[in-house]
C-alpha cells in the first residue's frame, strides 16, 4: 500500500496544511469586505471582493489537489477524511460559483432578487469553517479544540486508586499512561500515523502498516519498542523529532510488559516476577512507596520561592543556589564558621528564616556552624532534603532522632560530631538513607562491621 | 577621595574634538536609548537584561545572581559540586597499570599482527620500525577489592581504593601527539584557542566561593617532560575571569600576597577603588568587556590576599594526614603536596581544581619509567580519594585521573626480556573516575587481547567531556557561547553522555 505512492507526491502533499490557510484568509476577507461595503454603502470594495474570491477559488483548488496527495499517505482515519475531502471540494466549487456571479461571468436571472452575493459569501464562509474544522480534527485529533473548553468537558476514565503495587494491572496502570502521554497524539483512532493506533487494546493488536506493533516476549522484534531504542537521529526513531522522547524508565516499563508480561493486557504486577528496577520505577510512577529503596528519590514538585524570601535568607548569610533552573529546588549553604559558640544564639533565628522555603531545600549544608540538637528540630521540618551536611557540629544522638522523619535523605554527613552507635537504629528508620559519614565520632569499626550485617541499612563510612 | 576624574580627558586637541563627539553620542545614548532600554528592561524582567552586565567586580550583593543562574543552568539535578582532575600528562601506559593482558606473555617478541594494527597511523617515532614486537608488561598484576579490579604493583596505594573507582578501559581520542591531544582533552579541539573544561564550568555555573578563583590549576614540580602551557587552563573566547588561575609549585603558591616592608596595606582598598574608577571610565570610553574582566580580577586578587594564605597553609594538618599523602606532601609543589592542597581548595568550595603531573611519556625504559612516575603520584592520588571519602566529600566531588592518550602494545625501539619502550596510542587507553554520581567499584569497556583496539563500550574524549558536564547538571549540547558568528560548545558537534557509568 505504501510503496505505490511516489515520495514526491507525499512531499508535495505535506504543503497542504500550509496552503489551506490561503483560501481561508481570502474568503473571510471577501466576506468582511462585503459586510463593510453594505454598511458604508460603498461600492468601491466590489473590485477587491471579486479579486479576493478569485484568489480564494484558485488557492482552494490548489489546496484540494495537495490535500488529495496528502491523503494518499494513508495516515488518516478514512471516514473523517472523506467528510473533509468532500466538504473541501464543495467549498471550492461554491467559491468558483460565487466568483462567477460576482464577476458577472454567470448571469442567472432567477437569482437576481436573492441578493446572491451576500448569500453565496455566507455559504462560502460556513463551508470554509466546516472544512477547516474537519481538517483540524484530522491533524490534531477530535478532542483538540474543546479539550480545555470551560464547558462539557468529558471526565477521563479514572482508574481506581490502588495501595499495593501487586494489584496494579501492568497495561492499564503503567503501559497505557505512557502510550497516552507519548504516542497517542499521532497514533489514535482519528489520526493513525503509519496506520497504527494506540487507542485501545484491539487497535494495538491490529498493528500498523509495517506489521504488528509488538511480538509478545520478543522486544527486538517489537516495532513499538525497537523504534524508541534507536539512535535519535535514525529515520525510524520514535517519537519523531520535536516530540518528547521516552525516558529510560518508560522504555524499561514497555520492555518489561512485552518481555516479562508477554504483552498481556490483563495481567497484574502481583502475578509476575518483577525485577527490583521495575518495582521501583513502577512505584514511583504510581506514587507508591518504593519497597526496594533502590530508586533515586523522585524530585519533589516545588512552587517557586518569592524573591523577597530568597533575599532575606541571603542577607542572613546563607548561600542559596537553585539546583535546576526554575525548578524551585534549592541548595542552601551556611558558610563554615559563620556561627561559633560566641554567637550561637543567632543560628536559631537564621534557621527560622529558612522555614518559608523548607519544602524547596533539597541540599543543606550547615557544617562547622555550632549546630546543636535543638536546631535539628527545625531541620526536621525540611521534608524534602536529600543531601545534608552537618559535620563538625556538636550534634548528639538526640538530635538525629529529630530528623528521622525525613525519608528522602540519601547522604548524611556527620563526621566529627558527637553521635554514637545508638543512632544506627534511627538510620534504619530513614528509608532513603544510603550513606552516613561517621569518621571522627564515637562509633567504632567493630560497631560498623556488626551493623553491616543488617538488611536495608545505609553504609556507614569511616576514615583512617 | 580627592580625585576629580569623572571622564577620560586628553591633552591633545584632535582627541578633544573626538571626545566632544563622544559626549554628544553619550547624551543621545543616555536619553533616548537609555530610556528605551529601561522600558524594555522592565518588560523583559530587569534581572535578565542587566544580568549580562552584572559581573563587574565588587558588586557582591547578597543575593548575587547566585540563586538563579542567568544562563538557565543547571539543566538537570547535578551530582557533582566540584571536581579535581588529576591530569597525567604524557600518556600513562595503560598496559603497565590497569589494562591487564595475560595472553601477551606467550606472544612476547612476536610481531603485532597486521589485522590488529589495521594500517593505523603511527607517530614519526615508530612508523619506520621494521618490526613491531609485542611487549607484555613486566609488571605484576593482581586483583583487588570486592570489585576484583586489576592493578599492577606499580600502584600499591591505589589498589587499596579500587572499590571507590570507576575504570573506563575503552577511552579513545583523535590525536596522536602530545600538544594536540592534551589540547583536545582540555578544550574539545585539537587546535588551540578554545576554552578549557574548567572555564566552561566557571562560565556556566559561577563560583561557590567569592574569595577564591573558581578554576585553579596546579602543576607539580616533581614531574618533567612534555611542556604544559597556560592555554590548557585558558578561557579561550569566554570572558577572561573564567580562566584557570595557576598556583605556583613552591612555598608561595601566589606571589606578592604579603605586604612589602614598611607598608601596612591600609590604603590599598582606597587605591583599588580609585583604580576601579579609572578602569570604569576606560570601559565607558571603549566599551571593551576585557576591562570589566580586569576590574574583576583586581578585586579577586584583593580578596585572595586573605583567602589564599588561609587555604594554602598546611601547618594545621595533623601528622597522620601528611603520612597518608606520603613524605612528599611536606615538600610544597610536589604532586602529593598538590593533592593535599587540592583537598583544601575543594573544602573551600573551589569548583574546579586541575592538577598536572608531567613525565608519563615512556618511549624508552617503560617499566622503570612507569614505576618512577607511580612512585611520585600513587600515594597522593590514593590518599586524596581516601581523604575526600572520609570527609564525606566524595559524595559530591568528582575525581578524574587520566592522560591525553595511551601507549602501544608493541615496543618502540629494542625489546629485551626486561625492557621496552612504548609509543603513543590514541585508540585505546584507561582512565578512572571516582565520587559524585559515578559507579564505584566498576569497570566499563574492554580492549582486545592486545590492548590495541576497543572491543566493547568505547568512550571518546567528547563522550567523556559530555559526561563530565552532565554530572554538573549541564547538558553539553546546551551550554554554548557565541563567538565569531557561531555558537561553540565544549564538545563541538559530538559527544554522548556515558549513562552506563552513572549511578
Interface residues (C-beta under 8 A of the other chain):
Chain A: X248 X299 X310 X311 X314 X315 X319 X320 X321 X322 X323 X324 X325 X326 X329 X330 X333 X387 X389 X391 X411 X413 X415 X435 X437 X439 X461 X462 X463 X464
Chain B: X62 X63 X64 X66 X67 X68 X69 X72 X73 X74 X75 X76 X77 X78 X208 X320 X324 X386 X389 X390 X391 X392 X395 X396 X473 X499
